[in-house]
Amino acid sequence: MQVLSRIEEAKSLRNPIVTIGTFDGVHLGHQQILLPMIKKAASLGRDSMMVTFDPHPRVALGQDPPQLLSTLPEKIKLLESIGLNYLLVLPFTKRFSEQSAEDYISQFLLRDLSISEIVIGYDHRFGKDRKGDVQLLRSLLLPKQIEVTEIAAQQVNEITVSSTKIRHALKEGQIEIAGTLLGYNYGFAGRVIHGKRLGRTLGYPTANIEPIDSQKLIPKNGVYIVSCIIDSKLFRGMMNIGNRPTINNEPGRSIEVHMLDFHGDLYDKTIEISCLKKIRDEIKFPDLEALKQQLNHDEKISRNFFSLN
């Protein structure tokens, strides 16, 4: 897959079949748009292309951005894995947001991108005040023999898949529901920073994690079974997200990962964490000995999980 950053770079594409949007998370609903488009483009000898925006459009409009399910590097990795030919990443500007829906079609889709077909989700809106919709696309593009394909809402286990529902699941600690809707285990990347090393005194040394991207959504406080990639190697572990109430109930959230069967220095390394299962909520224990006993129990649950999976 090639990543493009200027519209001019898309001029040489072969009658591209295009879809446009933020596609946060590249979840199963998104994949129902992307996979048929990729397959059709390949069968017709055309290029498949997704147009997305970075930073998020809400930032350009002065609004609070949503907590992201996928950073741009993660999105690129996911799109490459499903076989997309081109990803065009454009800045979303206030000027771009103020163009009429008709100008969006005539200038952006036709003049700039020279699309041969556009594939959109059932709720796709565009142009100033989001007035453009599939009916407008068809009325202006079909006379030019440019096909407009609308993909219906997709369901998994009778739940309509959307980025909003996945965010809600993660904020509720429903990590397995989020993974089912995404089609993969949710995770994030972080850098190992220095902590207070209390875990060592309990027999559970932890890597204190600082997320790489501050806009990335971190799941609800609690203890999770995780897998971690460090220097291209896979490790197993358990992670605590929270305020450490047994110790000092510090303001702000901390993320700590205890690696099972790992020995070595992790400081300043980047860790890719995948959340596999939530064990429990964060609990305040009466003393450190009670906390240590619970960590022993958490470890047994984690090791049993990995032995069965």
C-alpha positions as CSV (number, residue, x, y, z in Angstrom):
1,M,0.0,0.0,0.0
2,Q,1.2,3.5,-0.8
3,V,0.5,6.4,1.5
4,L,-0.1,9.7,-0.3
5,S,-0.1,13.2,1.3
6,R,-1.0,15.4,-1.7
7,I,-4.0,15.3,-4.0
8,E,-1.6,15.7,-7.0
9,E,-0.1,12.3,-6.2
10,A,-3.5,10.7,-6.9
11,K,-3.6,11.9,-10.4
12,S,-1.8,8.9,-11.8
13,L,-4.2,6.3,-10.3
14,R,-6.0,3.9,-12.6
15,N,-9.7,5.0,-12.6
16,P,-9.8,4.7,-8.8
17,I,-12.6,3.3,-6.8
18,V,-12.7,5.5,-3.7
19,T,-14.1,5.7,-0.2
20,I,-13.8,8.7,2.1
21,G,-14.0,9.1,5.9
22,T,-12.1,8.9,9.2
23,F,-12.6,5.1,9.5
24,D,-11.5,5.3,13.1
25,G,-10.6,1.8,14.2
26,V,-11.0,0.2,10.8
27,H,-13.6,-2.0,12.5
28,L,-15.7,-4.8,11.0
29,G,-18.3,-2.3,9.7
30,H,-15.6,-0.4,7.9
31,Q,-14.2,-3.6,6.5
32,Q,-17.6,-4.4,4.9
33,I,-17.1,-1.2,2.9
34,L,-13.4,-1.6,2.2
35,L,-13.1,-5.3,1.3
36,P,-15.7,-5.4,-1.5
37,M,-14.2,-2.2,-2.9
38,I,-10.7,-3.7,-2.9
39,K,-11.9,-6.9,-4.5
40,K,-13.9,-5.1,-7.2
41,A,-11.0,-2.7,-8.0
42,A,-8.6,-5.7,-8.4
43,S,-11.1,-7.6,-10.7
44,L,-11.4,-4.5,-13.0
45,G,-7.8,-3.6,-13.1
46,R,-8.4,-0.4,-11.1
47,D,-6.9,1.1,-8.0
48,S,-8.6,1.1,-4.6
49,M,-8.1,4.2,-2.5
50,M,-9.3,5.5,0.8
51,V,-9.2,9.2,1.6
52,T,-8.9,10.1,5.2
53,F,-8.0,13.1,7.3
54,D,-5.3,13.9,9.8
55,P,-5.7,15.5,12.3
56,H,-9.3,14.6,13.0
57,P,-11.8,17.0,11.4
58,R,-13.1,18.0,14.8
59,V,-9.7,19.5,15.6
60,A,-9.8,21.7,12.5
61,L,-13.3,22.9,13.5
62,G,-12.1,23.9,17.0
63,Q,-14.1,21.0,18.6
64,D,-12.9,18.5,21.1
65,P,-11.6,15.4,19.2
66,P,-13.0,12.0,20.0
67,Q,-10.7,9.6,21.8
68,L,-9.2,7.6,19.0
69,L,-9.5,3.9,18.4
70,S,-6.7,4.0,15.9
71,T,-3.8,6.4,15.5
72,L,-2.7,7.2,11.9
73,P,0.2,4.6,12.1
74,E,-2.2,2.0,13.4
75,K,-4.7,2.8,10.7
76,I,-2.1,2.5,8.0
77,K,-1.0,-0.9,9.4
78,L,-4.6,-2.1,9.4
79,L,-5.4,-0.9,5.9
80,E,-2.3,-2.4,4.5
81,S,-3.2,-5.8,6.1
82,I,-6.5,-5.9,4.2
83,G,-4.9,-5.1,0.8
84,L,-5.8,-1.5,0.1
85,N,-3.8,0.0,-2.8
86,Y,-3.6,3.7,-1.8
87,L,-4.3,5.8,1.3
88,L,-4.6,9.5,0.7
89,V,-4.1,11.4,4.0
90,L,-5.2,15.0,3.8
91,P,-5.4,17.8,6.3
92,F,-9.0,18.8,7.1
93,T,-9.2,22.6,7.0
94,K,-12.0,25.0,7.8
95,R,-12.1,26.0,4.1
96,F,-12.6,22.4,3.1
97,S,-15.4,22.1,5.5
98,E,-17.2,25.1,4.2
99,Q,-17.5,24.0,0.6
100,S,-21.0,23.2,-0.6
101,A,-21.9,19.6,-1.1
102,E,-22.2,20.3,-4.9
103,D,-18.6,21.7,-4.9
104,Y,-17.4,18.8,-2.9
105,I,-18.6,16.5,-5.7
106,S,-17.6,18.6,-8.8
107,Q,-14.3,19.9,-7.5
108,F,-13.0,17.3,-5.0
109,L,-14.4,14.0,-6.3
110,L,-14.4,14.7,-10.0
111,R,-11.7,17.3,-10.7
112,D,-9.2,16.4,-8.0
113,L,-9.6,12.7,-7.5
114,S,-11.1,11.7,-10.9
115,I,-13.0,8.8,-9.3
116,S,-14.6,6.1,-11.3
117,E,-16.8,4.9,-8.4
118,I,-17.4,5.9,-4.9
119,V,-18.3,3.5,-2.0
120,I,-19.8,4.9,1.1
121,G,-21.4,3.8,4.4
122,Y,-25.1,4.2,5.1
123,D,-24.6,7.3,7.2
124,H,-22.1,9.2,5.0
125,R,-22.6,13.0,4.9
126,F,-20.4,15.6,3.4
127,G,-20.2,19.3,2.4
128,K,-21.1,22.4,4.4
129,D,-23.4,21.6,7.3
130,R,-23.2,17.9,6.2
131,K,-26.0,18.5,3.6
132,G,-24.6,16.1,1.1
133,D,-25.9,12.5,1.1
134,V,-26.1,9.4,-1.2
135,Q,-29.1,10.8,-3.1
136,L,-27.1,13.9,-4.1
137,L,-24.1,11.8,-5.1
138,R,-26.3,9.6,-7.3
139,S,-28.1,12.6,-8.9
140,L,-24.8,14.2,-9.9
141,L,-22.6,11.2,-10.6
142,L,-24.8,8.5,-12.2
143,P,-25.3,10.8,-15.3
144,K,-21.5,10.8,-15.7
145,Q,-21.5,6.9,-15.6
146,I,-19.8,7.0,-12.1
147,E,-21.2,4.4,-9.9
148,V,-22.3,5.1,-6.3
149,T,-22.4,2.1,-3.9
150,E,-23.9,2.5,-0.5
151,I,-23.1,-0.2,2.1
152,A,-25.7,-0.9,4.8
153,A,-25.0,-0.9,8.5
154,Q,-23.2,-4.1,9.5
155,Q,-24.1,-6.2,12.6
156,V,-22.1,-8.5,14.8
157,N,-24.1,-10.6,17.3
158,E,-27.1,-8.4,16.6
159,I,-25.2,-5.2,17.5
160,T,-24.8,-2.6,14.8
161,V,-21.0,-1.9,14.5
162,S,-19.9,1.7,15.0
163,S,-16.9,3.5,16.3
164,T,-19.1,5.1,18.9
165,K,-20.3,1.7,20.3
166,I,-16.7,0.4,20.4
167,R,-15.6,3.5,22.4
168,H,-18.5,3.0,24.8
169,A,-17.5,-0.7,25.3
170,L,-13.9,0.2,26.0
171,K,-15.0,3.0,28.5
172,E,-17.1,0.3,30.3
173,G,-14.2,-2.2,30.4
174,Q,-16.0,-4.5,28.0
175,I,-12.8,-5.3,26.2
176,E,-14.0,-8.6,24.6
177,I,-17.1,-6.9,23.1
178,A,-14.9,-4.2,21.7
179,G,-12.6,-6.8,20.2
180,T,-15.6,-8.6,18.6
181,L,-16.8,-5.4,16.9
182,L,-13.3,-4.4,15.8
183,G,-12.4,-7.9,14.5
184,Y,-9.1,-7.8,16.5
185,N,-7.9,-7.2,20.0
186,Y,-7.9,-3.6,21.0
187,G,-4.5,-2.1,22.0
188,F,-2.2,0.8,22.2
189,A,1.5,1.7,22.1
190,G,3.4,3.3,24.9
191,R,6.9,4.1,26.1
192,V,8.3,2.7,29.3
193,I,9.0,5.4,31.9
194,H,10.4,5.4,35.4
195,G,8.0,4.7,38.2
196,K,8.3,4.3,42.0
197,R,9.3,0.6,41.7
198,L,6.9,-0.5,44.4
199,G,5.9,-3.5,42.3
200,R,9.4,-5.0,42.8
201,T,8.9,-5.1,46.6
202,L,5.7,-7.1,46.0
203,G,7.4,-9.5,43.7
204,Y,5.6,-8.0,40.7
205,P,7.9,-5.6,38.9
206,T,5.9,-3.5,36.4
207,A,6.7,-1.4,33.4
208,N,5.1,2.1,33.7
209,I,3.6,3.0,30.4
210,E,3.2,6.5,28.9
211,P,0.9,6.2,25.8
212,I,2.6,7.4,22.6
213,D,-0.5,9.3,21.5
214,S,-2.4,11.3,24.1
215,Q,-5.6,11.1,22.0
216,K,-5.7,7.3,22.0
217,L,-8.5,5.9,24.1
218,I,-7.4,4.0,27.1
219,P,-9.9,1.4,28.5
220,K,-11.7,1.7,31.8
221,N,-9.7,1.3,35.0
222,G,-9.1,-2.3,36.0
223,V,-6.8,-5.3,35.6
224,Y,-6.4,-6.9,32.2
225,I,-4.7,-9.9,30.6
226,V,-2.5,-8.5,27.8
227,S,0.0,-9.6,25.2
228,C,2.9,-7.2,24.5
229,I,5.3,-6.8,21.6
230,I,8.8,-5.6,22.6
231,D,11.6,-5.5,20.0
232,S,9.4,-7.6,17.6
233,K,9.1,-10.3,20.3
234,L,5.8,-11.4,21.8
235,F,5.4,-11.5,25.6
236,R,2.5,-12.3,28.0
237,G,1.4,-10.1,30.9
238,M,-1.2,-8.5,33.1
239,M,-1.9,-4.8,33.2
240,N,-3.4,-2.4,35.7
241,I,-5.0,0.8,34.6
242,G,-6.0,3.2,37.4
243,N,-5.2,5.4,40.4
244,R,-3.5,2.8,42.6
245,P,-5.9,3.3,45.5
246,T,-4.1,0.9,47.9
247,I,-0.9,2.8,47.7
248,N,-1.8,6.5,47.6
249,N,-4.8,7.1,45.3
250,E,-2.8,9.4,43.1
251,P,-4.6,11.9,40.9
252,G,-4.4,10.9,37.2
253,R,-4.3,7.4,35.7
254,S,-1.3,5.2,35.6
255,I,-0.8,2.2,33.3
256,E,1.5,-0.6,34.6
257,V,2.3,-3.9,32.9
258,H,3.8,-6.9,34.7
259,M,5.4,-9.2,32.2
260,L,5.1,-12.9,32.9
261,D,8.4,-14.7,32.6
262,F,10.3,-11.6,31.4
263,H,13.7,-10.5,32.7
264,G,15.5,-7.5,31.4
265,D,15.5,-3.7,31.2
266,L,12.6,-2.1,29.5
267,Y,13.2,1.6,30.2
268,D,12.6,3.9,27.2
269,K,11.5,1.0,25.1
270,T,8.2,1.1,23.1
271,I,5.7,-1.5,23.9
272,E,2.7,-2.5,21.8
273,I,0.0,-3.7,24.1
274,S,-3.1,-5.8,23.1
275,C,-5.9,-6.1,25.6
276,L,-7.2,-9.7,25.7
277,K,-9.5,-10.0,28.7
278,K,-10.5,-8.0,31.8
279,I,-9.9,-9.8,35.1
280,R,-11.4,-7.4,37.5
281,D,-12.1,-3.7,38.5
282,E,-9.4,-1.8,40.4
283,I,-9.8,-2.4,44.1
284,K,-8.6,-0.7,47.3
285,F,-7.0,-3.3,49.6
286,P,-6.5,-2.8,53.4
287,D,-2.8,-3.3,53.1
288,L,0.0,-4.3,50.8
289,E,-0.1,-8.0,51.8
290,A,-3.7,-8.2,50.7
291,L,-2.7,-6.6,47.4
292,K,0.1,-9.1,47.0
293,Q,-2.3,-12.0,47.5
294,Q,-4.7,-10.6,44.9
295,L,-1.8,-10.2,42.5
296,N,-1.0,-13.8,43.0
297,H,-4.6,-14.7,42.2
298,D,-4.5,-12.4,39.1
299,E,-1.4,-14.1,37.9
300,K,-3.0,-17.6,38.2
301,I,-6.0,-16.4,36.2
302,S,-3.6,-14.9,33.5
303,R,-1.5,-18.0,33.2
304,N,-4.5,-20.2,33.0
305,F,-5.9,-18.0,30.2
306,F,-2.7,-18.3,28.2
307,S,-2.6,-22.1,28.8
308,L,-6.1,-22.4,27.3
309,N,-5.6,-20.0,24.3
